[in-house]
Amino acid sequence: MVGEDVLITGAGPIGLMSIAICNFVGARNVVITDKNKYRLELAKEMGASKAIDITKYSISEFYPQLNMTSGFDIGLEMSGNPKAFSSMLEHMYHGANIALLGLLPDSTKINWDNIIFKGCLQVLVHNCNSQEVGPRGTFEACAYLDHPICHFSPILVGYLVTEKWVLNSCSTVVHVVSLIVDAFN
């Protein structure tokens, strides 16, 4: 990844952590796309070269500012949004590597020409181990935040945790989550 250009779709907690990791290992440009203004601001604070509001701008508009001409070497799909994935494929360089962590719907259509003719390698990443969900998974994620890779820049759990609720307010959680889901659809 040293010296390569990385495109991340989705500025959720995993996308934001990806910015830090890509910068740590020496990526030249780390660009992230999303439509949530708050998360795009977090992405800038986390060290993104560019945080692009995909509802207002095209990714390729920023190629000159990034000293790019032909697309990204690495794509990290973290959004689970079919349009974001399709846009990522359009902006990949020939021979690019793509990792999928966002859960795309079964109905997602893929323009295979963007993969085949560009020689893209897709690595599907998804852990369905139910033991990783819940307190154990949360504990492990917090343990990773204490890993030395996270100490090179001011990564604070507060940046990644955008909402907190007490256990007895489940109806509030359901309401807020439904609002968030509606906002992203």
VOMAR-230712 format. One line per field, with one value per residue (C-alpha): residue in three letters; residue number from 0; x, y, z. Coordinates in nm, 4 decimals. Each point is the difference from the previous one (the first is absolute). Example, Ala and Ser with C-alpha at 12.3 -4.5 7.8 and 13.67 -1.06 7.14 Angstrom:
BEGIN
code: [ALA; SER]
pos: [0; 1]
c1: [1.2300; 0.1370]
c2: [-0.4500; 0.3440]
c3: [0.7800; -0.0660]
//
This chain:
BEGIN
code: [MET; VAL; GLY; GLU; ASP; VAL; LEU; ILE; THR; GLY; ALA; GLY; PRO; ILE; GLY; LEU; MET; SER; ILE; ALA; ILE; CYS; ASN; PHE; VAL; GLY; ALA; ARG; ASN; VAL; VAL; ILE; THR; ASP; LYS; ASN; LYS; TYR; ARG; LEU; GLU; LEU; ALA; LYS; GLU; MET; GLY; ALA; SER; LYS; ALA; ILE; ASP; ILE; THR; LYS; TYR; SER; ILE; SER; GLU; PHE; TYR; PRO; GLN; LEU; ASN; MET; THR; SER; GLY; PHE; ASP; ILE; GLY; LEU; GLU; MET; SER; GLY; ASN; PRO; LYS; ALA; PHE; SER; SER; MET; LEU; GLU; HIS; MET; TYR; HIS; GLY; ALA; ASN; ILE; ALA; LEU; LEU; GLY; LEU; LEU; PRO; ASP; SER; THR; LYS; ILE; ASN; TRP; ASP; ASN; ILE; ILE; PHE; LYS; GLY; CYS; LEU; GLN; VAL; LEU; VAL; HIS; ASN; CYS; ASN; SER; GLN; GLU; VAL; GLY; PRO; ARG; GLY; THR; PHE; GLU; ALA; CYS; ALA; TYR; LEU; ASP; HIS; PRO; ILE; CYS; HIS; PHE; SER; PRO; ILE; LEU; VAL; GLY; TYR; LEU; VAL; THR; GLU; LYS; TRP; VAL; LEU; ASN; SER; CYS; SER; THR; VAL; VAL; HIS; VAL; VAL; SER; LEU; ILE; VAL; ASP; ALA; PHE; ASN]
pos: [0; 1; 2; 3; 4; 5; 6; 7; 8; 9; 10; 11; 12; 13; 14; 15; 16; 17; 18; 19; 20; 21; 22; 23; 24; 25; 26; 27; 28; 29; 30; 31; 32; 33; 34; 35; 36; 37; 38; 39; 40; 41; 42; 43; 44; 45; 46; 47; 48; 49; 50; 51; 52; 53; 54; 55; 56; 57; 58; 59; 60; 61; 62; 63; 64; 65; 66; 67; 68; 69; 70; 71; 72; 73; 74; 75; 76; 77; 78; 79; 80; 81; 82; 83; 84; 85; 86; 87; 88; 89; 90; 91; 92; 93; 94; 95; 96; 97; 98; 99; 100; 101; 102; 103; 104; 105; 106; 107; 108; 109; 110; 111; 112; 113; 114; 115; 116; 117; 118; 119; 120; 121; 122; 123; 124; 125; 126; 127; 128; 129; 130; 131; 132; 133; 134; 135; 136; 137; 138; 139; 140; 141; 142; 143; 144; 145; 146; 147; 148; 149; 150; 151; 152; 153; 154; 155; 156; 157; 158; 159; 160; 161; 162; 163; 164; 165; 166; 167; 168; 169; 170; 171; 172; 173; 174; 175; 176; 177; 178; 179; 180; 181; 182; 183; 184]
c1: [0.0000; 0.3020; -0.0398; -0.3354; -0.3264; -0.2883; -0.3726; -0.2251; -0.3779; -0.1871; 0.1121; -0.1409; 0.2204; 0.1746; 0.0577; 0.1398; 0.2373; 0.1089; 0.1229; 0.2373; 0.1264; 0.0569; 0.1921; 0.2031; 0.1151; 0.0947; -0.2804; 0.0571; -0.3627; -0.2850; -0.3332; -0.3323; -0.3523; -0.3278; -0.3087; -0.0018; 0.1603; 0.0825; 0.1839; 0.1857; 0.1252; 0.1170; 0.1786; 0.1946; 0.0986; 0.1087; 0.2407; -0.1850; 0.1682; -0.3496; -0.3428; -0.2492; -0.3734; -0.1048; -0.3404; 0.1714; 0.3252; 0.1475; 0.3078; 0.1878; -0.0377; 0.2684; 0.2534; 0.2052; 0.0238; 0.1189; 0.2510; -0.1926; -0.0840; -0.1282; -0.1847; 0.0626; 0.2268; -0.2019; -0.3714; -0.1535; -0.3785; -0.1368; -0.3405; -0.2138; -0.1506; -0.0277; 0.0436; 0.3170; 0.1373; -0.0800; 0.1690; 0.3035; 0.0319; -0.0107; 0.2884; 0.2400; 0.3316; 0.0849; 0.1090; -0.1551; -0.0778; -0.3448; -0.1109; -0.3685; -0.1117; -0.3288; -0.2911; -0.1452; -0.3632; -0.0701; -0.1457; 0.3328; 0.0839; 0.3651; 0.1442; 0.2440; 0.1779; 0.1387; 0.1535; 0.1039; 0.1435; 0.1801; 0.1407; -0.1303; 0.0463; -0.2833; 0.0561; -0.3274; 0.0298; -0.2824; 0.0025; -0.3291; 0.1214; -0.2829; 0.2447; 0.1566; -0.3259; -0.0842; 0.2175; 0.2889; 0.0196; -0.0249; 0.2760; 0.2225; -0.0601; 0.0934; 0.3104; 0.1038; -0.0373; 0.2686; 0.2293; 0.3210; -0.1245; -0.2603; 0.2433; 0.1632; -0.2926; -0.2649; -0.2556; -0.2511; -0.2827; -0.2203; 0.0459; -0.1207; -0.2843; -0.2646; -0.2875; -0.0289; -0.3096; -0.0663; -0.1281; -0.3528; -0.0658; -0.0426; -0.2974; 0.2193; 0.2706; -0.2511; -0.1365; 0.3440; 0.1248; -0.3122; 0.0657; 0.3617; -0.1043; -0.2574; 0.2630; 0.2334; -0.2679]
c2: [0.0000; 0.2291; 0.2817; -0.1232; 0.1879; -0.1354; 0.0613; -0.0779; 0.0049; 0.0538; 0.2222; -0.2134; -0.1199; -0.2649; 0.2399; 0.2595; -0.2529; -0.1002; 0.3550; -0.0268; -0.3422; 0.1052; 0.3079; -0.2069; -0.2443; 0.2790; 0.0517; 0.3039; 0.1169; -0.1203; 0.1169; -0.0778; 0.0504; 0.0285; 0.2190; 0.0722; 0.3421; -0.0780; -0.3205; 0.1703; 0.2589; -0.2859; -0.1512; 0.3235; -0.0003; -0.3639; 0.0959; -0.0585; 0.1706; 0.0802; -0.0593; 0.0204; 0.0558; -0.2334; 0.1707; 0.3245; -0.0977; -0.2579; -0.1823; 0.0715; 0.3776; -0.0351; -0.1967; 0.3118; 0.1111; -0.3504; -0.0174; -0.2948; -0.0759; -0.3561; -0.1100; -0.1682; -0.2952; -0.1272; 0.0151; -0.0638; -0.0306; 0.0692; 0.1506; -0.2913; 0.2347; -0.1385; 0.3463; 0.0593; -0.3382; 0.0697; 0.3400; -0.1627; -0.2460; 0.2871; 0.1746; -0.2951; -0.0135; -0.3073; -0.2823; 0.1589; -0.1941; 0.0333; -0.1143; -0.0183; 0.0349; 0.1819; -0.2402; 0.0546; -0.0983; -0.3174; 0.2157; 0.1787; 0.0082; -0.0056; 0.1281; -0.2877; 0.1878; 0.2378; -0.2981; -0.2262; 0.2582; 0.1848; -0.3232; 0.0821; -0.2531; -0.0119; -0.1259; -0.0479; 0.0738; -0.0759; -0.1746; -0.1746; -0.1496; 0.0770; -0.0118; 0.3205; 0.1898; 0.1547; 0.0713; -0.2229; 0.1673; 0.3420; -0.0883; -0.1234; 0.3159; 0.2142; -0.2138; 0.0694; 0.3729; -0.0380; -0.1739; 0.1931; 0.0538; 0.2370; 0.2142; 0.1767; 0.2413; 0.1266; -0.2753; 0.0316; -0.2401; 0.3090; 0.0542; -0.3468; -0.0267; 0.2429; -0.1049; -0.1394; -0.1246; -0.1431; -0.3557; 0.0948; 0.2199; -0.2622; 0.1792; 0.3089; -0.2110; -0.1583; 0.3451; 0.1571; -0.2984; 0.0099; 0.3718; -0.0765; -0.2833; 0.2285; 0.2718; -0.2369; -0.1448]
c3: [0.0000; 0.0263; -0.2520; -0.1279; -0.0347; 0.2097; -0.0429; 0.2974; -0.0448; 0.3245; 0.2883; 0.2787; 0.2861; -0.2107; -0.2890; 0.2396; 0.1578; -0.3497; -0.0604; 0.2941; -0.1041; -0.3623; 0.1107; 0.2456; -0.2672; -0.2397; -0.2502; -0.2200; -0.0112; 0.2202; -0.1393; 0.1670; -0.1317; 0.1866; 0.0043; 0.3727; 0.0649; 0.3639; -0.0894; -0.2823; 0.2492; 0.2254; -0.2998; -0.0498; 0.3672; -0.0334; -0.2795; -0.3277; -0.2957; -0.1288; 0.1539; -0.2862; 0.0318; -0.2770; -0.0343; -0.1089; -0.1708; -0.2322; 0.1250; -0.3221; 0.0575; 0.2668; -0.2079; -0.0892; 0.3666; 0.0918; -0.2898; -0.1433; -0.3610; -0.0226; 0.3130; 0.3337; 0.0733; 0.2970; 0.0746; 0.3413; -0.0234; 0.3478; -0.0769; -0.1124; -0.2585; -0.3568; -0.1565; 0.2039; -0.1069; -0.3651; 0.0251; 0.1595; -0.2878; -0.2508; 0.1781; 0.0348; -0.1814; -0.2104; 0.2305; 0.3090; 0.3157; 0.1554; 0.3442; 0.0868; 0.3573; -0.0508; -0.0254; -0.3460; -0.0636; -0.1969; -0.2776; -0.0634; -0.3694; -0.0967; -0.3256; -0.0448; -0.2811; 0.2649; 0.1777; -0.2887; -0.2387; 0.2780; 0.1409; 0.3469; 0.2750; 0.2488; 0.3486; 0.1814; 0.3691; 0.2377; 0.3349; 0.0706; 0.3273; 0.2413; 0.2903; -0.1343; 0.0419; 0.3335; 0.3018; -0.1095; -0.3397; 0.1600; 0.2458; -0.2804; -0.2046; 0.3002; 0.0541; -0.3605; 0.0632; 0.2644; -0.2491; -0.0883; -0.3582; 0.1442; 0.1954; -0.2927; -0.0293; 0.2393; -0.0475; 0.2751; 0.0665; 0.0196; -0.3726; -0.0792; 0.2493; -0.1203; 0.2269; 0.3538; 0.1828; 0.3406; 0.0050; 0.1093; -0.3048; -0.2725; -0.1539; -0.0479; -0.1628; -0.2400; -0.0881; -0.0602; -0.1987; -0.2191; -0.0647; -0.0931; -0.2338; -0.1647; -0.0436; -0.1860; -0.2307]
//
